[in-house]
């Protein structure tokens, strides 16, 4: 089920919102699935996740999220513009 606020955002042909930003802890994986899984690949704004993960460990979060949602998923690195 898509939260009503996200349905409203998707239905607008033009919006002033430039990005959907979500902050979460590592324990929020199930909540992220609830929010992200229903979003279509054509979602009108970028979605940025800021998730606390352990330092020095490779995260599988990009692969997990990529399997759940239609949006492209990428993990940033220090050299990205």
C-alpha positions in Angstrom: 0.0 0.0 0.0 1.4 3.4 -1.0 1.1 6.1 1.6 -1.4 8.8 0.5 1.2 11.5 0.4 3.2 9.6 -2.1 0.1 8.9 -4.3 -0.6 12.6 -4.3 3.0 13.4 -5.3 3.0 10.9 -8.2 -0.3 12.2 -9.5 0.9 15.8 -9.9 2.2 16.5 -13.5 4.4 19.4 -12.1 5.6 19.8 -8.6 7.9 22.0 -6.7 9.3 19.0 -4.8 12.8 18.3 -6.2 13.5 15.1 -4.2 12.1 12.6 -1.7 14.7 12.2 1.0 14.4 9.4 3.6 16.6 9.0 6.7 16.7 5.6 8.4 18.7 3.3 10.6 19.9 -0.1 9.5 16.8 -1.6 11.3 14.4 0.2 9.0 14.7 -2.2 6.0 11.1 -3.4 6.2 9.8 0.1 6.4 11.9 1.0 3.3 10.4 -1.9 1.5 6.8 -0.6 2.3 7.6 2.8 1.0 9.8 2.0 -2.0 8.3 -1.2 -3.4 5.1 0.4 -4.8 6.9 3.4 -6.4 6.9 3.1 -10.2 10.1 3.5 -12.3 8.5 6.7 -13.6 8.3 8.3 -10.1 8.7 12.0 -10.9 11.5 12.9 -8.4 14.7 11.3 -7.3 14.6 9.3 -4.1 17.6 9.7 -1.7 18.1 7.4 1.2 20.4 8.2 4.0 20.9 5.0 6.0 23.2 4.3 9.0 25.4 1.4 8.2 28.5 0.0 10.0 31.8 1.5 9.0 34.2 -0.7 7.1 31.6 -3.2 6.0 30.2 -3.5 2.5 26.5 -3.0 2.5 24.1 -5.2 0.5 21.4 -2.6 0.7 21.7 -1.4 -2.9 21.2 -5.0 -4.1 18.3 -5.7 -1.7 16.5 -2.4 -2.6 17.1 -3.0 -6.3 15.3 -6.4 -6.0 12.3 -4.7 -4.3 11.7 -1.7 -6.4 11.4 -0.5 -9.9 13.6 2.6 -9.3 17.3 2.5 -10.2 19.4 2.0 -7.1 23.0 3.1 -6.8 25.4 3.6 -3.8 27.3 6.8 -4.0 31.1 7.0 -3.6 33.5 9.8 -2.8 34.3 10.4 -6.4 30.8 10.9 -7.7 29.9 14.5 -8.8 
